[in-house]
């Protein structure tokens, strides 16, 4: 039986995390980023996130299979109880429960720092194609997120237009 652990990311994980992410940049419209960031840039992103938010990796038998992190929703004090969440899995590590496990741990960590509202910004196909399906939206729905907004034809990648949706989940009480 394999051993799975979830732990905080470090900048030492950047090469593996970038390897996972690069696939989505180069081969899918899941990320609207069109160029793979440099390793140095990716290390800086991890370090900047860890200054305020959790950044988690999931390892199975010592190999990182995916990661999830939170980030600023909007740069105003009134939004301090909100954050944006992001998750990426190794392309060969889907359908093992890794995404659910990562998001559940991320939610626990976010509750501890007073986050109540979670937002996911998701690329959404006008019609599914080889670069983008509705899988991310369906996963987030399964995790308790509701679609709260849609932007039409705002992302252009691989010679096609894609929509973007916002999904929201409340993980605490608004007192």
C-alpha positions in Angstrom: 0.0 0.0 0.0 1.3 3.4 -0.9 1.9 6.2 1.6 0.4 9.6 1.0 1.3 12.7 2.9 0.3 16.3 2.6 2.8 18.9 3.7 3.7 22.6 3.3 5.6 23.3 0.1 9.0 24.9 0.1 10.9 26.6 -2.7 13.0 23.4 -2.9 9.8 21.8 -4.4 9.7 24.3 -7.2 11.3 22.2 -9.9 8.7 19.4 -9.5 5.8 21.8 -9.1 6.9 23.6 -12.2 7.1 20.3 -14.0 3.5 19.6 -13.1 2.4 23.1 -14.0 4.3 23.3 -17.3 2.2 20.5 -18.8 -1.0 22.6 -18.3 0.6 25.8 -19.7 1.9 24.1 -22.8 -0.8 21.6 -23.5 -4.1 22.9 -22.1 -6.3 25.9 -21.7 -6.7 25.1 -18.0 -4.1 27.8 -17.3 -4.4 31.0 -19.4 -0.7 31.5 -18.9 0.9 31.1 -22.4 4.6 30.8 -21.4 6.0 28.5 -18.8 7.6 30.6 -16.0 11.3 30.2 -15.2 12.3 28.1 -12.2 13.4 31.3 -10.4 10.0 33.0 -11.1 8.2 29.9 -9.8 10.3 29.8 -6.6 9.5 33.5 -6.1 5.7 32.7 -6.5 5.9 29.9 -3.9 7.9 32.1 -1.5 5.4 35.0 -1.9 2.4 32.8 -1.3 3.9 31.3 1.8 4.3 34.8 3.4 0.5 34.8 4.0 -1.2 31.7 2.8 -0.8 27.9 2.8 0.8 26.2 -0.1 0.5 22.4 0.1 2.0 19.5 -1.8 0.8 15.9 -1.8 3.4 13.2 -2.0 2.8 9.5 -2.7 5.7 7.3 -1.9 8.0 10.3 -1.9 6.9 11.7 -5.3 4.9 15.0 -5.4 1.7 14.2 -7.2 0.0 17.6 -6.9 -0.2 20.9 -5.1 -2.8 23.4 -3.9 -2.4 26.9 -2.6 -4.4 30.0 -1.7 -3.7 33.5 -2.7 -5.1 37.0 -2.4 -8.6 37.5 -3.8 -8.5 41.3 -3.9 -5.9 43.7 -2.4 -8.2 45.5 0.0 -8.5 45.0 3.8 -12.3 44.4 3.5 -11.5 41.1 1.6 -9.1 39.7 4.3 -11.5 36.8 5.0 -11.5 35.8 1.3 -9.0 34.1 -0.9 -8.5 32.5 -4.3 -7.6 28.8 -4.4 -5.7 26.9 -7.0 -4.9 23.2 -7.5 -2.8 21.2 -10.0 -2.2 17.5 -10.2 0.3 15.6 -12.1 -1.4 14.6 -15.4 -1.0 10.9 -14.5 -2.3 11.3 -10.9 -6.0 12.0 -11.5 -8.9 9.9 -10.1 -7.0 8.8 -7.0 -8.6 11.2 -4.5 -5.5 13.5 -4.4 -7.4 16.6 -5.3 -10.1 16.1 -2.7 -7.4 15.4 -0.1 -5.4 18.5 -1.0 -8.5 20.8 -0.9 -9.7 19.4 2.4 -6.3 20.1 4.0 -6.2 23.5 2.4 -9.6 24.4 3.8 -8.5 23.3 7.3 -5.4 25.5 7.0 -7.5 28.5 5.7 -10.0 28.2 8.5 -7.2 28.5 11.0 -6.1 31.9 9.6 -9.7 33.3 9.5 -10.6 32.7 5.8 -14.3 32.2 5.3 -14.9 32.7 1.5 -13.1 30.6 -1.1 -13.0 31.6 -4.8 -11.8 29.5 -7.7 -11.1 31.2 -11.1 -11.7 28.5 -13.7 -11.1 28.4 -17.5 -14.4 27.2 -19.0 -14.9 26.0 -22.6 -17.6 27.4 -24.8 -17.7 23.8 -26.1 -15.3 21.2 -24.8 -12.3 20.5 -26.9 -8.9 18.8 -26.7 -7.5 21.7 -24.6 -10.3 22.2 -22.1 -13.2 20.3 -20.6 -15.7 21.0 -17.8 -13.8 18.7 -15.4 -12.5 21.5 -13.2 -16.0 23.1 -12.8 -17.5 19.6 -12.1 -14.8 18.9 -9.5 -15.4 22.2 -7.7 -19.1 21.6 -7.7 -18.5 18.2 -6.2 -16.4 19.9 -3.5 -19.3 22.3 -2.6 -18.5 25.3 -4.8 -21.2 27.2 -6.7 -20.8 29.1 -9.9 -21.2 32.8 -9.2 -19.9 34.5 -12.3 -19.0 34.0 -15.9 -16.9 36.1 -18.3 -17.4 35.4 -22.0 -14.6 34.9 -24.5 -12.0 36.5 -22.2 -9.2 34.0 -22.7 -7.5 33.4 -26.0 -5.2 30.4 -26.3 -4.4 27.9 -29.1 -6.3 30.0 -31.6 -9.6 29.8 -29.7 -11.6 31.8 -27.3 -12.5 30.5 -23.8 -14.8 31.7 -21.0 -13.7 32.1 -17.4 -16.0 31.4 -14.4 -15.8 32.2 -10.8 -16.9 29.6 -8.2 -17.4 30.2 -4.5 -17.5 28.2 -1.3 -18.2 29.4 2.2 -16.2 27.5 4.8 -17.1 29.4 7.9 -19.7 31.7 9.5 -20.0 35.3 8.8 -20.3 36.9 12.2 
